Structures are given as C-alpha cells and as structure tokens.
Amino acid sequence: MKVTYLFNFIILILLGSCISKELIKEANEKFVIDINRQDKITNFFNAYHTIALETTPNNLIGGIDKIVLQNEHIYILDKKQATIFIFTHNGKYQNKIANQGRAPGEYLSIRTNQKIFKYDTNGVFQNTIQVNDWYDCFHIQNDSTIYLFSDYSNNQLYNYVVYNPITKEIINRLDKFKKNQGFSFEYSPFHCLDSNLLVSEQYEHTIFSLTSQEKKPLYSFIFNTSDQIPPFIYTDREKTYHFLQGKETLRRIKGLYISQGTLNIVYSIFYKNSGIKDFISKIDTATKEVKTIKLGDDFFPEYPFLYSAFCVYQDQIISYIPALLALNVDKQYGLNQFTSISLKETDNPVLIFHHLK
C-alpha cells in the first residue's frame, strides 16, 4: 500500500518514484528568457479541465500548500490545519490525516522533534522515522532512500542529506554551506522528471539534477528582470530576504515538464507595483527559441480560469481558485460550468488543470 508522511515543519505527500517521460541528454544548458514578451496563450495549451472539490463539514480547506496526484487520488496539504485532505480524481472527499494530540502517533505541531510520521491512506498511523536534525522537507525516492532538505538552516551544514530509513544510516551529504542561516522559505525544491530527481531553490536561476552522489546543474536561465540576485544570497539568507523587498527578481522556479525537445517551466517573479506574478516559458531546446506568457494581468477567453500556476503534474499545470471566483467567472462569461453543479460561494477551492501542448 502506498503511504503518506508528515514531517516537522512542512507536511509533504511523496508517493512513488519519478515518472519517466523522456531521457535528459544535455547538461547545464543555458537559455535567455525575455519576461516582457507576451505570446499567444494557444501556443502553450490545447485543453483544460476543472475539478470541484467536494465540501463537507469535516473537510473545509483553509489553505493549499501542496497538491499531489497519485493512484487515482488527489492529496491536498493544508499547513495551517496540519492536515492532508484526500479526494478522488473527480473531487469526491475520501479521508483526511489530522492527528494533532499527545497520544502515540500524534503530533503537537508540524514542527515535531525531527521526526517523520508515517500513515497509510486511511489515516492509520504506521510508524515513526527519527532523523538527525531539522529539515524543511523531504523526497522519498524509494523504500531505502529519502532526500532531506535543510534550506541552509540546520547544524549538519549540508542542504541535502540522503538517508536510508531501513538501516537508519546516512548515505551521503551534499551541497555544503558554512553557516546555519536559521531562516527558511518553507517550500519544497524537489521535482520529478524523466526518472530523475531535480531541484530548484529559492532565487536560484538554475535547475539541478540530484542523485545520492552529486548535485549538478542541468538547465540555467537568464531573466531580464530589472534587479538581479545579490552575491550574498547563500551566505546570509535573512539579509537577502530584506534586500530583495521591492526588487524585481526571480522568486522561484516552481515546476517543469519536457517532451520531444520542448522544455516548459513555471516560475514566479516579484514586481514592485503588482506583487508576485506567475510565468510560463516554452523553450525549444534545439533552437533555444523561447515563448513566454505572464499570468494574472490578462483574461484569456479560451482559458477563462487561468490566473496563476501553482505546480506542474506531468503535462498539466495545476492552479486553484476560490469557489466565489469560479462562480463569478462562470456568471460573467456565461459558462454555466459551476452553477450547473450547484457550487456554493463558501465551498472548497476549485482545481484547474491546463494541458500543455
């Protein structure tokens, strides 16, 4: 049976290994991206579908921090409630994992004493895995390999620790840093692509491949933002955070998908006057031609529910919108997509899946 895990500061669902699509043949390819161009939305997508998440008194979602699709289920992480909500692929509510308390198998908070709690998908506690320090998040590669990520903020002084939960041994430590920054951005750097584990870190313009032996650059991007990332980013994270307030820079590469020589990346950039905006760039890796579109400013009649990009799942970009916004768009443009299923303004958010070309 596949299992669900909860981990100190951030709860993550990590089920199964990376999905194989296409072998990565090149290393450290560099691409220039013009964030000021706005290509046609039809260059990026060929369809979309929506899933209205069933609402009951027992599953009111306060916020969405992670979405995972696996084995005909949708897993929604709500960190504010320290809860994982489980739905079917058509949005029907199944169960939740929410075991705050003091009993065995329960946790006082999601910052629980350097432990991973393991549950089955029915929410039944299985066991606990003790780790050796504070970590922000993790990725389960297989039964014997877990990648732990510290975000420059623990006493091991390595960003990535590869751990065997069966033997309780550290396989390797990667990406050493000099000082515990004690300042974390609360995100997951992990992506699965082509049977490989990739990582993209906060403010980092490069996507890296990660194995138990090495972390190496795979794709690098040059963005023509007004401001650039300072050189002290990796030596003083808090200073970097405050320095970048009001600066137009890349915030993070949020996801990617590659197929038949085309690389799609989703990323966010901060603007002084309008806040964080999501972008999608479609890159021909042979010619290095790049098409780009910014989300959140324009309305796209062909894709009326596209306002942001939350994450990437296979060849789909997932976003979510409040039920109230879904109903307003429905009414304004005469779509009758959610009014026809009696969606209410106070219902759970609606998931939107845009299919990449």
N, C-alpha and C positions, 0 to 999 in steps of 0.2 A: 504493500500500500504506500502511496506517496504520502509525504508528511509535510507539516507546516512548522516553522520555527519562529520563536520570539527571541530577540536579542537586545541586551541592555538599552542603549539609547534609542535605537531605531528598530522597529519590527519589520522584518522582511519575509516574504514568502519566496522560497527558492526551490522549485520543484523540477527535477530532471536536469539534464545537461544541455549544452548549447545546441541550437538547431542548425543542421547542415544545409547550406544553400549553394554556395559557390566557393571554391578554394581561393584564398588570398595569395596572389603570386608576387606582388611587389612589396617593398618595404620602404617606409619613410617617404612616400610620395608627397609632393607639396602642391597646393592649389591656392590660387588667388581668388578671393570672393569679394565682389562689389555689393555691399549691403544696400546701396541706394537704387539698384535696379529693381523693377517690379515686373516680372514676366507673367504671362497668362496662367491663370490657375489650372487651365485644362492641360498645360504641359506636365503637371505633376500627378493628377488623379484621373481615374476613369470611373469611379463609383464611390458611394458611401452608404453606410447603414447605421442605424441607431439601435440602442438597447436601453429601454426604460427600466431602471432597477426597481423591483417590487418594494413597496413601502409597507411596513407593519410597525406596531408599537414597539417591537423588540429589535428593530434594525435601522433606526434613524441615524443616518451618516452625518457626522458633524464636519468632517473634512476628509479629503482624499490625498493621501501622501504616497501611495504606490498602488499600481494596478498590475496584476499578473493573471494571464490566461493559461490554463493548464488542465488537460484531461477533462474537457467539457465543463470546466468551472471557471468562474471569474472570482478572483480574490481581491478585496479592497482593504487596504490598510488605512485606519484612522488613528493617527498617533495621539490625538487629543483624548480619545477614549481608550487608548491602549487596546485596540480591538481589531481583529481581522474579520470582515464580513465575507461570507461565501455565497455566491449566486450561481445558478446555471447559466449557460451561454445565451439563454433567451431572457435572462434577467430575473428569474424566479428565485426568491430567497430560500436558502438551504439551511444555513447554520452560521454561527459565529464563534470565534475564540476570544474570550474575555474573562480571564481568570485572575483578576486582582484580588488579593487577600493574603492571609498569613499561613494558610494550610500548605502541605506538601504539593508541589506542582503549581502553586500560585505565586504571583509576583506582586510586590508592593508598588512598583512602578516599572516603566520600561527602561529604567537605569538600574537594573538589578544585579549588583555584585558580580560582574564579569562572568555571566552565565548565558548559555543558550538553552532555552526551554524547547523541548520537542513534543509536538502534539500530532495526533492523527487528524484527518479532515473532519471528523465528528467532534473535534474539540476535546478529546480524551488525552490527558497527559501521558506521555510515554517515558521520558527520562530527561535528565539534565546533563549538559556538557559544560564543564568548567574550563575557562580559558585563562590566559596568564596576564591579562591587562585589560584596560578599557579599549574598546573598538567601536567605531561608529556603525559599521555594518559588515556583512559578510556575503560570500557566494559559495554555494555548495556545488562543487564540480562533480563529485561522485561520493560514494559512501565513505571513502577513505581520504578525501581531500576537501578541505574547507579553506577558502581565502578570506583572511580577516583584514579589514581596512581601518587604519587609525586616523587618517587625515592630519598627519603631523602632530598628533595630540595624544601620545601616551609615552610611557617610560621605556618601552622597547626601542624607541627611536628608529623604527622602520615603518614605512607606510603599509607594507603588505607582509603579513605573516602567513605562511602556508602550514596548515595544521592537519594532523591525522587524528580524528576523533576516536578511532578504534584503538590505536596504540597509545594515544594521548601524548604524541611526540610532535615537535615542531620539525617540519620537513625542510623549510628554508625561510630566510628573511630577505626581503627585497626593498629597494628604494630607501636607503638610509638617510636620515636627516640629523641635524646637530643638536636641536633643542626642542623639548616638548612645548609646543605652542599653546596648548591648553585652550584652543579656540577652534571650534569645529563649525562647518557649514551645514551639517545634517543632511547629507544627500548620499546616494549610492553611486559609485563610479563605474559599476560593472555593466557590461553589455555582452550579449552572446551573438556571434556572427561566424558563419562558416565553420562550425565546430571549434571555434577559437573563443577564448575569453579575452575581451578588450576592456580597456578602462579609459575614462575621460574625467579629469579632475577639474575642480572649480578654477575658473580663469585660464585654464590650460588650452592652448591652441592646437595641441597635438593629441591624437588618439593613439594609445599604446596597446600592443599585444602583451598579454601576461600569461606566463607559464610558471610552473613551480621552480624553474631555473633562472628566468630572466624577465625583465620588463624592457621592451624595446619600442621605439617609435614606429608607427605604421603609416598614419596619414597626418600631415601637418597642413594648417590653413593660415593664410594671411588675410585678415579682415581689415578693410579700410575705415575703421572707426576713428572718431575724432581724437580719442585718447588711447593710450596704449598701457599695457600692464607694466607696473614698476618692477625693477630688478630685485626688490627685496620681498617679492611675493612669497618665497619659500623659506625665508628666514624670520619673518615677522608677520604672521597672518592677521593679527588684530590691527597692526599698523596698515597693512594692505587694505583691509576692510574699510577702515576710516578714510584712507587716502582716496579710495575709489568712490566715495559718496559723491554723487553728482557728476561723475565722469562717464563718458560714453565709451564703454568697453564690452567685450565679450564677457558674459557671466558664466555660461557653461554649455558644452555640447551635450545635449540631452539624449540623443539616440541616433542610430544609423541603420541603413539597410543597403546591401549591394546585390545587384543581379545583372548578369550579362554585361559587365563592364560599366554599369551605372551606379554611382555611389550617391545615396540620399542621406543628408544629415539634417538633424533638427537641433537648433541651438537658440539661445536667448541672449539678447543684447539690451543693456540699460541705456535709456535716453533721458536726458536732463529734464525735458518738459513733459514726457509721456510715460515714464517708467519703463518697466521691462516689457519687451516685445519678443515674440517668438518668430523665428525664421525657418524656412526650408530651402535648402540648396540642393540642386540636382546636378551632379558632376559626371561628365563623360571622362572616365579615367584614361582613355586613349588620347583624346584631343585636348583634354583639360578645359573644355568648354563648360561654363557654369551658368545655370539658370537659377534665379533666386526670387523668393517671394516673402514679403513681410506680412504677418497676420495681425489682426486686431484693428487695423485702420479702415480697410475697405470691406464692403459687403460683396460677397460672391454669389450671384443668383444661382449658379449651378451647384454651389455647396453652401447653402444658407446657414448652416450651423457651425461653420468653421471660424472660430475666433482665436484659438490658441492651439498649441501642440503640447500634450502632456508627456507622452512617451511613444516608443515605437515597438510594435509587436509584429514580427515577421515583415510582411509587405504592407502593413497598415499603420497609420499614425492615429493614435488614440487621443481624444480630448474628452472633456466633460463640461457640461453646462448645468446651471441650476434649473429645476423644473419650471420656475417662473419665466426665465429667459426662453426656454424651449417653447412655452405656450405663447409668449409674446411674438416670437418669430413666426410661429405657426399661424397666428391670427393675422399679423401684419402682411404676410405674403400669401395668404390663402392656401396654405399647405395642408391643413387638416390632418397632420401626421400624428400629433399627440392629443389633440382634442378628441379625436376619434377613438382613442383608447382610454378616455376619461382621466387623463393625467391631471393631478391637482397641483396648485402652486406650491404647496408645502411638502410635496413628495420628494423622494431621494433624487439626486442628480441623474441626468441622462448621459450615457456614454455615447460618443460619436466615433465611428471608425471610418477613416478615409483611406481608400485603397490606392496605393501608389501604382503608377504606370510601369 
